[in-house]
Amino acid sequence: MRTINLGNSSLEVPVVAVGCMRINSLDKSEAEKFVQASLEEGANFFDHADIYGGGTCEEIFADAIHMNDDIREKIILQSKCGIRKGMFDFSKEHILESVDAILKRLRTDYLDILLLHRPDTLVEPEEVAEAFDLLESSGKVRHFGVSNQNPMQIQLLKKYVKQPIVANQLQLSITNTTMISQGFNVNMENAAAVNRDGSILDYCRLNDITIQPWSPFQYGFFEGVFLGNDKFPDLNQKIDEIAEKYEVSNTTIAIAWILRHPANMQPVTGTMNVQRIKDCCKASEVSLTRQEWYEIYRAAGNILP
Ligand SMILES: NC(=O)c1ccc[n+]([C@@H]2O[C@H](COP(=O)([O-])OP(=O)(O)OC[C@H]3O[C@@H](n4cnc5c(N)ncnc54)[C@H](OP(=O)(O)O)[C@@H]3O)[C@@H](O)[C@H]2O)c1
């Protein structure tokens, strides 16, 4: 598995992260097999959030990996907090309480990375800074990041928070390319020109923040998987053609398409299927040509100006 450094940190991470949002769909032995298969592929970076399965996903994961000090040193654990029922909460108190609960569920005494899950407009960045300082000095969290944030929101945090923001987890798949498409359509009248995220792609590249694309196989907002889906005939034909050339699966090509972008992104997969996680990891060995990248982008229905 190819690795990158997360943000500007010295933390080396596999280019494919294993998302654990759906691990509660597996029984104990399936979860053990899935986690083991991931580790065998070098996919030792696991993405969590306190809300996944209402906390059960973190517990199921800790059981499945048979968490102990030895295994803990071999894996990289990321979790998120800040989403509560009916609100977002970046208060110092909530961040600190959330991390304690996450650590308990994951049966560990530290997180490699903590992300703030969704922007809270009531954020008081001074409080976030205090929380991060305490979490860092106590050794409970080693690196910090955000999710679903635009450049100005990150700038606001950075005014107070002294730790580098190493990652920003954002929705991106071949069929969800708004952050890329706006860059092709600058100052034009078409819908693709709408700048929905304050040029987050360029901002993250400029500031050494690793983008972690979430839902890399979904179209819409969890509407379904685009691979093998009749709604995307041209895209699937193109992906299948390129998959055949590289002698890999269509799953591999969907991840390879994200990895081909020079922003050095770290996609977060959601599959709980042993063969599919292997196929996702295989993408780290496939380097699409510039032409293939553009062909896939256009086959998804995107038009270049
Ligand atoms: N920061 C955020 O706001 C945010 C939001 C959502 C998710 N996330 C993170 O991102 C991770 C991924 O999200 P996601 O689960 O929506 O991502 P995804 O990888 O796009 O979707 C995975 C789902 O698609 C299914 N699937 C069917 N065919 C597939 C194929 N050929 N290849 C791959 N998957 C296929 C999987 O089923 P099988 O299990 O049967 O393969 C699984 O149910 C989550 O686990 C979580 O860690 C973060």
The ligand as an SDF file (V2000), in Angstrom:
LIG
                    3D

 48 52  0  0  0  0  0  0  0  0999 V2000
  -17.2550   13.1460    7.2450 N   0  0  0  0  0  0  0  0  0  0  0  0
  -18.4710   12.8690    6.8970 C   0  0  0  0  0  0  0  0  0  0  0  0
  -19.3860   13.7100    6.9670 O   0  0  0  0  0  0  0  0  0  0  0  0
  -18.7840   11.4880    6.3780 C   0  0  0  0  0  0  0  0  0  0  0  0
  -20.0360   11.1910    5.8110 C   0  0  0  0  0  0  0  0  0  0  0  0
  -20.2620    9.8830    5.3590 C   0  0  0  0  0  0  0  0  0  0  0  0
  -19.2700    8.9280    5.4680 C   0  0  0  0  0  0  0  0  0  0  0  0
  -18.0710    9.2250    6.0350 N   0  0  0  0  0  0  0  0  0  0  0  0
  -16.9850    8.2240    6.1300 C   0  0  0  0  0  0  0  0  0  0  0  0
  -16.7600    7.7350    4.8300 O   0  0  0  0  0  0  0  0  0  0  0  0
  -16.8540    6.3140    4.8300 C   0  0  0  0  0  0  0  0  0  0  0  0
  -17.3800    5.8710    3.5010 C   0  0  0  0  0  0  0  0  0  0  0  0
  -18.7390    6.2950    3.3190 O   0  0  0  0  0  0  0  0  0  0  0  0
  -19.7600    5.3770    2.5420 P   0  0  0  0  0  0  0  0  0  0  0  0
  -19.9160    4.0850    3.2440 O   0  0  0  0  0  0  0  0  0  0  0  0
  -20.9770    6.1700    2.2360 O   0  0  0  0  0  0  0  0  0  0  0  0
  -18.9120    5.1380    1.2120 O   0  0  0  0  0  0  0  0  0  0  0  0
  -18.9620    4.2850   -0.0970 P   0  0  0  0  0  0  0  0  0  0  0  0
  -17.7060    3.5040   -0.1330 O   0  0  0  0  0  0  0  0  0  0  0  0
  -19.2340    5.2200   -1.1950 O   0  0  0  0  0  0  0  0  0  0  0  0
  -20.2250    3.3000    0.0320 O   0  0  0  0  0  0  0  0  0  0  0  0
  -20.1120    2.0490    0.6090 C   0  0  0  0  0  0  0  0  0  0  0  0
  -21.4040    1.3050    0.4450 C   0  0  0  0  0  0  0  0  0  0  0  0
  -21.5900    1.0180   -0.9420 O   0  0  0  0  0  0  0  0  0  0  0  0
  -21.7590   -0.3900   -1.0880 C   0  0  0  0  0  0  0  0  0  0  0  0
  -21.2290   -0.8850   -2.3720 N   0  0  0  0  0  0  0  0  0  0  0  0
  -21.9410   -1.5680   -3.2670 C   0  0  0  0  0  0  0  0  0  0  0  0
  -21.2230   -1.8610   -4.3420 N   0  0  0  0  0  0  0  0  0  0  0  0
  -20.0080   -1.3710   -4.1310 C   0  0  0  0  0  0  0  0  0  0  0  0
  -18.8160   -1.3860   -4.8910 C   0  0  0  0  0  0  0  0  0  0  0  0
  -18.7420   -1.9500   -6.1090 N   0  0  0  0  0  0  0  0  0  0  0  0
  -17.7610   -0.8120   -4.3750 N   0  0  0  0  0  0  0  0  0  0  0  0
  -17.8120   -0.2320   -3.1590 C   0  0  0  0  0  0  0  0  0  0  0  0
  -18.9170   -0.1990   -2.3920 N   0  0  0  0  0  0  0  0  0  0  0  0
  -20.0180   -0.7620   -2.8800 C   0  0  0  0  0  0  0  0  0  0  0  0
  -21.0560   -1.0020    0.0760 C   0  0  0  0  0  0  0  0  0  0  0  0
  -21.5850   -2.2890    0.2650 O   0  0  0  0  0  0  0  0  0  0  0  0
  -20.6140   -3.5130    0.6250 P   0  0  0  0  0  0  0  0  0  0  0  0
  -20.3010   -3.3580    2.0560 O   0  0  0  0  0  0  0  0  0  0  0  0
  -21.4800   -4.6960    0.3510 O   0  0  0  0  0  0  0  0  0  0  0  0
  -19.4360   -3.4470   -0.2710 O   0  0  0  0  0  0  0  0  0  0  0  0
  -21.3930   -0.0240    1.1740 C   0  0  0  0  0  0  0  0  0  0  0  0
  -22.6900   -0.2800    1.6750 O   0  0  0  0  0  0  0  0  0  0  0  0
  -17.7210    5.9730    6.0410 C   0  0  0  0  0  0  0  0  0  0  0  0
  -17.4740    4.6710    6.5240 O   0  0  0  0  0  0  0  0  0  0  0  0
  -17.2770    7.0250    7.0150 C   0  0  0  0  0  0  0  0  0  0  0  0
  -16.1070    6.5860    7.6560 O   0  0  0  0  0  0  0  0  0  0  0  0
  -17.8100   10.4970    6.4800 C   0  0  0  0  0  0  0  0  0  0  0  0
  1  2  1  0
  2  3  2  0
  2  4  1  0
  4  5  1  0
  4 48  2  0
  5  6  2  0
  6  7  1  0
  7  8  2  0
  8  9  1  0
  8 48  1  0
  9 10  1  0
  9 46  1  0
 10 11  1  0
 11 12  1  0
 11 44  1  0
 12 13  1  0
 13 14  1  0
 14 15  2  0
 14 16  1  0
 14 17  1  0
 17 18  1  0
 18 19  2  0
 18 20  1  0
 18 21  1  0
 21 22  1  0
 22 23  1  0
 23 24  1  0
 23 42  1  0
 24 25  1  0
 25 26  1  0
 25 36  1  0
 26 27  1  0
 26 35  1  0
 27 28  2  0
 28 29  1  0
 29 30  1  0
 29 35  2  0
 30 31  1  0
 30 32  2  0
 32 33  1  0
 33 34  2  0
 34 35  1  0
 36 37  1  0
 36 42  1  0
 37 38  1  0
 38 39  2  0
 38 40  1  0
 38 41  1  0
 42 43  1  0
 44 45  1  0
 44 46  1  0
 46 47  1  0
M  CHG  2   8   1  16  -1
M  END
$$$$
